[in-house]
Amino acid sequence: MWLNNLRLPGQETAIDLLVEGNAIHGVRPANGSLPGLSFDGALVFPGLINSHDHLDFNLFPALANRIYTNYRDWGKDIHTANKAAIGAVLRIPQSLRTQWGVYKNLLNGFTTVVNHGERLAIPADLITVFQECHCLHSVGFEKNWRWKLNRPLRDHHPFVLHAGEGTDAPAGEEIGRLIRWNLFNRPLIGVHGVAMDERQAAFFRALVWCPSSNYFLLDRTAPVSRLKEVVPILFGTDSTLTADWNSWRQIRQARQERAATDGELLAMLTTAPAAAWRLGDRGELAKGKRADLVIARGKPGLSGMDAFFGLDPEDMLLVLHEGQIRLFDVSLREMLMAAGMKDMVFDFSRCGNKYVAGDLPGLMEEIRGYYPEAEFPGMLITG
């Protein structure tokens, strides 16, 4: 299947992509005469990689009652002041909460997401949920973390944990304790790093930056402009417990920090996490790479990298995961049917102006049976 007349972020020259099976088999300058699907200069980019989410936490409203000095203060506060709200969401079966977390990522153009927490059963292969790591919550909350980190005969998978999630001295001291107790030099991937300094960063394979979550809880984020010189930076959205469901708003907030160039920020969503998580088959659009890709319609009046960073979930036209269509915009329906994909089209459920693999309307209805107050994005209901 040829996907024709597409533009990479920041480039004006059009390209065509050949997808066969689950892989990209060709990338060439736009020909104009190849059979396939034509997109009139829409943006194309690798399926994004979300390096930090708690998939079963994405039906929570954002919960905070003030600005905190560290995650421990926040956790204690919301479990006291917001106990009823937390209990209401937890009445939803974890499997349903997890499914919605997967859809949240798909709707935002992520084709790979790293789940942080207990290993979850993922009922449908809509996107890749990466769980090949050892998840410890944090030095402050994880029981027996020293033993878990240093237990003999561990495999090569990295240890992932919240590190330096605070603005006070103890937040920085926790990172020091983690480094000192990493007796066997296990590969560490830290999340947040608000209190991290360059010396500490050198002990980590990578740091996941979640600016929206950081500002919501702490009114400060990691010093990425300095840390990026020492450690690879990856991008994470966190869950709706502390951040907007619309990941593109979060990406724009990161851009407004001016802590990284546009190219560096795009890499935090693609090539950098592919390297850090050892996922060499994705993260770029090149021959032989896995056909995880997104095609999106830039907003009128925006060009160059502004067009990419100006996107929102409603702008996604087509999302492919392992070469399979997982989401497409209603505007593509007739083109897909004309290309001989009629049977595929009718296997999708319509939500607003998107057709999505699986039964997303049924999932939302089932969730509301447990939690009538559940709020879903307007783009899934209108149109």
Summary of the structure (lengths in Angstrom):
residues: 383
radius of gyration: 20.9
end to end distance: 29.0
largest distance: 63.7
contacts: 1300
relative contact order: 0.16
helix: 34%
strand: 25%
